[in-house]
Amino acid sequence: MPDPPGRAGACGVNHVARPGAAGPDGDLYFPLDLCGDLGIAISRDEGGTWQRKMIARTSIRDLYPTSVATDSAGDVYIAWLASTRAAGPGVSGRGLPFLIFSRDHGRTWSKPMMVGAPGVHQALHVAVTAARAVRVAISYLGSRSDAADAAFSGYITESFDVLAGRPVFWSAAVNKPSKPLYPGAHTETFGDRLFFIADAFSLDGTPWAAFHCLDEPSCPSGRIGVAAWLAMP
């Protein structure tokens, strides 16, 4: 899948998340950081030409490589981390996970929804996946603390009616609070960068997520991956 070409000298037009998503009709979708606002690059001719547009006024903190997904009906979903307030002393200001969707192949978009679990104050990286229409799952590293050195747990959030006027989201952490998956104070040098965040639906409809784990009791052998699924009550 080709990357959408950028315009030399323009602010933020180049893609931030290299992988895009392809709809069931072959349309290509790449999320864009337009100087902090959320945009989309769309190609309807296999990357031959691209249309760019701004879709949400926001304050992007992160667009991860798995920030865009499409479902079997052709609906498009983008998840990102947005700053919700200015960072103060001792506060990281990393942002919270938001979700937006389009039901008409990217021509119009819903209002952004904050989809973080209750009690989560900040998040690191976010991934989104979709299956049949109205079924979506989001995964991210979240912390219930505002501190800049807070530890992060893995979270999975799912909705069975995301396209409804007032959708319901189910969320759970995948680890015990005493055994977080990521230390917020860790310095991300190139060899220890936080890459491994992804999610997908299994054939039976269970949402699975993959998390990076480093320097924490849950991963005593070092930098490995952690896989988890969301079990409904």
C-alpha positions as CSV (number, residue, x, y, z in Angstrom):
1,M,0.0,0.0,0.0
2,P,1.7,3.3,-1.0
3,D,2.1,6.2,1.3
4,P,0.3,9.4,0.3
5,P,2.8,11.9,-1.0
6,G,3.4,15.1,1.0
7,R,3.5,18.7,-0.2
8,A,6.9,20.2,0.3
9,G,7.0,22.9,2.9
10,A,3.4,22.5,4.1
11,C,2.5,22.1,7.7
12,G,1.8,18.6,8.8
13,V,0.5,17.2,5.5
14,N,2.6,14.1,5.6
15,H,1.2,11.0,7.1
16,V,2.1,10.3,10.7
17,A,1.1,6.7,10.8
18,R,2.7,4.9,7.9
19,P,0.2,2.0,7.6
20,G,-3.2,3.1,6.3
21,A,-6.4,1.0,5.8
22,A,-8.2,-0.3,2.8
23,G,-12.0,-0.4,2.7
24,P,-13.9,-3.4,1.2
25,D,-14.3,-1.3,-2.0
26,G,-10.5,-0.7,-2.3
27,D,-10.5,2.9,-1.1
28,L,-7.3,3.8,0.8
29,Y,-7.4,5.8,4.1
30,F,-4.4,7.4,5.8
31,P,-4.8,9.6,9.0
32,L,-3.0,12.9,8.9
33,D,-1.7,15.3,11.5
34,L,-2.6,18.7,10.1
35,C,-0.7,21.0,12.5
36,G,-2.4,19.3,15.5
37,D,-5.8,18.9,13.9
38,L,-6.9,15.5,12.5
39,G,-7.1,15.0,8.8
40,I,-7.5,12.1,6.3
41,A,-5.9,11.3,3.0
42,I,-8.1,9.2,0.7
43,S,-7.4,7.6,-2.6
44,R,-10.1,6.0,-4.7
45,D,-7.8,4.9,-7.5
46,E,-5.3,2.7,-5.8
47,G,-3.0,5.5,-4.8
48,G,-2.9,7.3,-8.1
49,T,-4.4,10.5,-6.7
50,W,-5.2,11.6,-3.2
51,Q,-7.8,13.9,-1.5
52,R,-6.8,15.5,1.8
53,K,-9.3,17.1,4.2
54,M,-9.4,18.1,7.8
55,I,-12.0,16.1,9.8
56,A,-11.7,17.2,13.4
57,R,-10.4,20.2,15.3
58,T,-8.3,18.7,18.1
59,S,-4.9,18.7,19.6
60,I,-3.1,15.5,18.5
61,R,-0.7,13.9,20.9
62,D,-0.3,10.7,19.0
63,L,-1.4,8.9,15.8
64,Y,-0.1,5.3,16.1
65,P,0.5,3.0,13.2
66,T,-2.7,1.2,13.9
67,S,-4.9,4.4,14.2
68,V,-7.3,3.7,11.3
69,A,-9.6,0.7,10.5
70,T,-12.5,-0.1,8.3
71,D,-15.3,-2.6,8.9
72,S,-17.1,-5.0,6.5
73,A,-19.7,-2.3,5.6
74,G,-17.1,0.2,4.6
75,D,-17.3,2.4,7.7
76,V,-14.0,4.1,8.6
77,Y,-12.7,4.6,12.1
78,I,-9.8,6.7,13.4
79,A,-8.4,6.6,17.0
80,W,-5.9,9.0,18.3
81,L,-4.6,10.6,21.5
82,A,-5.7,14.2,22.1
83,S,-4.6,16.6,24.7
84,T,-7.5,17.5,26.9
85,R,-5.8,20.3,29.0
86,A,-2.4,22.0,29.3
87,A,0.1,20.1,31.3
88,G,1.0,21.6,34.6
89,P,3.8,20.9,37.1
90,G,4.2,17.1,37.5
91,V,1.6,16.3,34.9
92,S,2.6,14.7,31.6
93,G,-0.3,15.9,29.5
94,R,-0.1,12.8,27.3
95,G,-3.7,12.9,26.4
96,L,-6.7,10.6,26.2
97,P,-8.0,8.2,23.5
98,F,-10.6,9.6,21.1
99,L,-12.6,8.0,18.3
100,I,-14.2,9.3,15.1
101,F,-16.0,7.5,12.3
102,S,-17.4,8.0,8.8
103,R,-20.3,6.0,7.3
104,D,-20.0,7.4,3.8
105,H,-16.5,6.4,2.8
106,G,-14.8,9.4,4.4
107,R,-16.9,12.2,3.0
108,T,-18.4,13.2,6.3
109,W,-17.4,12.4,9.9
110,S,-19.0,12.0,13.3
111,K,-18.2,14.2,16.3
112,P,-15.1,12.9,18.2
113,M,-15.8,10.7,21.2
114,M,-13.5,10.3,24.2
115,V,-13.4,6.5,24.7
116,G,-11.0,6.0,27.6
117,A,-12.1,3.8,30.5
118,P,-13.5,5.6,33.5
119,G,-10.7,6.7,35.8
120,V,-8.0,6.8,33.1
121,H,-6.3,10.2,33.3
122,Q,-3.7,9.8,30.5
123,A,-2.8,7.3,27.8
124,L,0.1,6.1,25.6
125,H,-0.4,5.0,22.0
126,V,-3.7,3.7,20.7
127,A,-5.0,1.1,18.2
128,V,-8.4,0.5,16.7
129,T,-9.9,-2.4,14.9
130,A,-13.4,-3.1,13.5
131,A,-15.3,-6.1,12.3
132,R,-18.9,-6.1,11.0
133,A,-20.8,-2.8,11.1
134,V,-21.2,-1.2,14.6
135,R,-18.5,-3.4,16.2
136,V,-15.2,-1.7,17.2
137,A,-12.4,-2.2,19.7
138,I,-9.8,0.2,20.9
139,S,-6.6,-0.7,22.9
140,Y,-4.1,1.6,24.6
141,L,-1.9,2.0,27.6
142,G,-3.6,4.0,30.3
143,S,-2.8,5.3,33.7
144,R,-5.2,6.3,36.5
145,S,-2.6,8.9,37.7
146,D,-1.8,12.4,36.4
147,A,1.9,12.1,37.3
148,A,4.6,12.4,34.7
149,D,6.2,9.2,36.0
150,A,3.0,7.2,36.3
151,A,3.0,3.5,35.4
152,F,0.6,2.3,32.6
153,S,-1.7,-0.7,32.3
154,G,-3.0,-2.2,29.1
155,Y,-6.7,-1.4,28.4
156,I,-9.2,-2.8,25.9
157,T,-12.4,-0.9,25.1
158,E,-15.2,-2.3,23.0
159,S,-18.6,-1.1,21.6
160,F,-21.3,-3.2,20.0
161,D,-23.3,-0.1,18.9
162,V,-20.6,2.5,18.1
163,L,-22.7,4.1,15.4
164,A,-25.7,4.7,17.7
165,G,-26.5,8.2,19.0
166,R,-25.3,7.3,22.5
167,P,-23.0,4.3,22.1
168,V,-22.0,2.2,25.1
169,F,-18.4,1.3,25.6
170,W,-17.1,-1.6,27.7
171,S,-13.6,-1.3,29.1
172,A,-11.2,-3.3,31.3
173,A,-7.5,-3.4,32.2
174,V,-5.7,-6.5,31.1
175,N,-3.3,-6.6,34.1
176,K,-3.3,-6.1,37.8
177,P,-2.5,-2.5,39.0
178,S,0.4,-3.9,41.0
179,K,1.9,-5.3,37.8
180,P,1.7,-2.5,35.1
181,L,2.9,-3.1,31.6
182,Y,4.9,0.1,31.1
183,P,6.8,2.4,33.4
184,G,6.0,6.0,32.6
185,A,9.4,7.2,33.7
186,H,11.2,5.0,31.2
187,T,13.2,6.8,28.5
188,E,12.4,5.5,25.1
189,T,15.7,5.2,23.4
190,F,15.7,3.7,19.9
191,G,16.3,0.1,21.1
192,D,13.5,0.4,23.7
193,R,10.9,2.3,21.9
194,L,7.3,1.5,22.5
195,F,6.2,0.0,19.3
196,F,4.0,-3.0,20.1
197,I,0.4,-1.9,20.4
198,A,-2.2,-3.5,18.1
199,D,-5.7,-5.2,18.2
200,A,-7.9,-7.4,16.1
201,F,-11.1,-9.4,16.3
202,S,-10.8,-13.2,16.3
203,L,-13.0,-15.4,14.2
204,D,-15.4,-15.9,17.1
205,G,-15.7,-12.1,17.6
206,T,-13.5,-11.7,20.6
207,P,-11.4,-8.5,20.7
208,W,-7.7,-9.3,21.2
209,A,-4.9,-6.7,21.9
210,A,-1.1,-6.8,21.9
211,F,0.9,-4.7,24.3
212,H,4.6,-3.8,24.7
213,C,5.9,-4.7,28.2
214,L,9.2,-3.4,29.5
215,D,11.0,-3.1,32.8
216,E,8.0,-4.2,34.9
217,P,7.2,-7.2,37.1
218,S,4.8,-8.5,34.5
219,C,7.7,-9.0,32.1
220,P,10.6,-10.1,34.2
221,S,12.6,-11.4,31.2
222,G,12.8,-8.0,29.6
223,R,11.1,-6.5,26.5
224,I,8.4,-8.9,25.3
225,G,4.9,-8.7,24.0
226,V,1.7,-9.3,26.0
227,A,-1.5,-10.6,24.4
228,A,-4.9,-10.2,26.0
229,W,-8.6,-10.4,25.2
230,L,-11.7,-8.7,26.6
231,A,-14.0,-11.1,28.3
232,M,-17.6,-9.8,28.7
233,P,-19.3,-10.3,32.0
